[in-house]
Amino acid sequence: MSVVIRPVQTTDLDALMKLSGQTSFGLTTLPHDRPLLKERIAESQRGFARIADKPGGETYLFVMEDLEKGEVAGTAGIVSKVGGFEPFWAYRVETSVYASETLKVHKEIQALHLVQEHNGPSEIGSLFLAPEHRRGANGRLLSLSRFMFIAQHRRYFDPVVLAEMRGVIDEKGGSVFWDALGRHFFEIDFPKADALVMRDKQFIADLMPKHPIYIPILPKVAQDVIGRVHSETVPAIKLLESEGFAFSGMVDIFEGGPIVSCATDDIRTVRESRTTEVFKIAAKPIDADLFLIANTYTRGFRATAAPLALVPGKGVEIDRATALALDVKKGDALRIAPLRATQPLQRSVPAAADNHLVPKTPRPVPSKRKKGR
């Protein structure tokens, strides 16, 4: 155990700037912009300081700290509820049937319908791990630690969680989906539009066409990337799918990347996690399987992946290094969960009848989209 997940601090600004300089195009929530990152840190600190009975759009930004080197290795974030003052925008993929008895034609045509949500579900994002730290269980820990926080502070979050997955973008920041659609209305290139989202979303409401966009009239290269993820995002979406997330029927309005969702209580880590207490702290490392382990604090939240020994009826045994990293002592509460799924998942479309961001029934998706996901 050499890394820990914790809330971002003001002193992490330089480290976040360094990390953001390593990201490629499309990760808008980690901009290489010092003032914006400073504001993101401030928003997160306000989120951790606010104890709410229900989600109100609070932001929680976490960092992974390498304890041996004393450096920030990655980031991950949660928004308790999307929408609010600045709406959440997406395209919903809907299928309509067109038929003519005269011509003996029966066709299913898919179209993109603009969605504007002011009271949406919770969202996870801002996931980035420095290349030199992409080893062992680090990526899994960074992603799943968010679900440990959600499980411990369940009332802070919506009944549904979604994630916007980065779509297909080339090494120069180009998006064939944007070039085929958005560029005609905004007259700016994809990187500039992507950057503007972090500053002000009003331009979307001003210029985005409100009528359905029929997918077959788009260029074939644009059709082929709808619902597909960036090559660097493949591990992230596979991990979320193993946690119970599935395609929501929506895609990003800029580059067409898929939006996945899951009922919060059905997320594997949330469902399988439980609280216990520290029964014993061993002086030496424990020879046991790795577990997700987190303390039960809010502002002082800490999570890691470390071995632990279950002591039936009494709690768990952890080693001294883990106790120090989590800032816990004997008798303190912990939340633990298996690092990986222990049984096959029974997936279902999240039920949220009052939330139109999540379809009540699955909608057809072209076979090419399934291939790319």
CORBEL-V805911 format. One line per field, one symbol per residue. phi: phi as a letter, one per 40 degrees, with the letter a starting at -180 (. if undefined). psi: psi as a letter, one per 40 degrees, with the letter a starting at -180 (. if undefined). burial: # if it has 16 or more other C-alpha atoms within 10 Angstrom, else .. A space follows every 50 residues. Layout:
# CORBEL-V805911
phi = ???
psi = ???
burial = ???
This chain:
# CORBEL-V805911
phi = .bbacaccbdccdcccccccccccchcccbccaddccccccccccccccc cbcacbgcbbbbbcbccccgbcbabaabbcachgcbccbabccbbbbbab cccfbbbbbcbcbcbbbbacccbbafcabddcbcafcccccdccdccccc ccbdccbccbbbacccccbcccgcbcccccbcccbbfbccdcccccdcca ccccccbcccccbcdcccddccdcbcgcbcdccdccccccccchcadcgb bcccbgccbbaacdcccdcccccacabccabccbdccaccbcbacbcbcc daaabacabcbdgbhbbbccccccccfbbdgccbbbadcbdcadcbcacd caccbccbccbcbdbddcccccc
psi = heiihiiiideeddddddddeeiaiegdegighdddddddddddddddeh hieihfeihhhiihhhddefiheiiiiihdhibbdhihiihhhihihhih ddefhhihhiihhhhhhefaaihiafhhhhdeegibeddddddedddddd ddfdeeiieihihhhhahhieeeihdddddcdddddfiiddddddddedh eddddddhheiihhdeeiiddddeeheiiideeddddddddeeeiiheei iiedeeiihiiihdeehddddeiiiaihdihidiihgiihihhiificdf hiiihiiihhghedaihiiddddddefiiheiiihiiidiheiiigiihh hgdehedhidiiiihiddddde.
burial = ########...##..##.##..#.########....##.######.##.. ....############.....############...#########..... .........########.############.......############# ####.##############....##########..#...##.###..... ...#........#.#......#########..#..##.############ ####################..#.#######...##...#######.##. #########.....#########.#####...########........## ......###...#.#...#..##
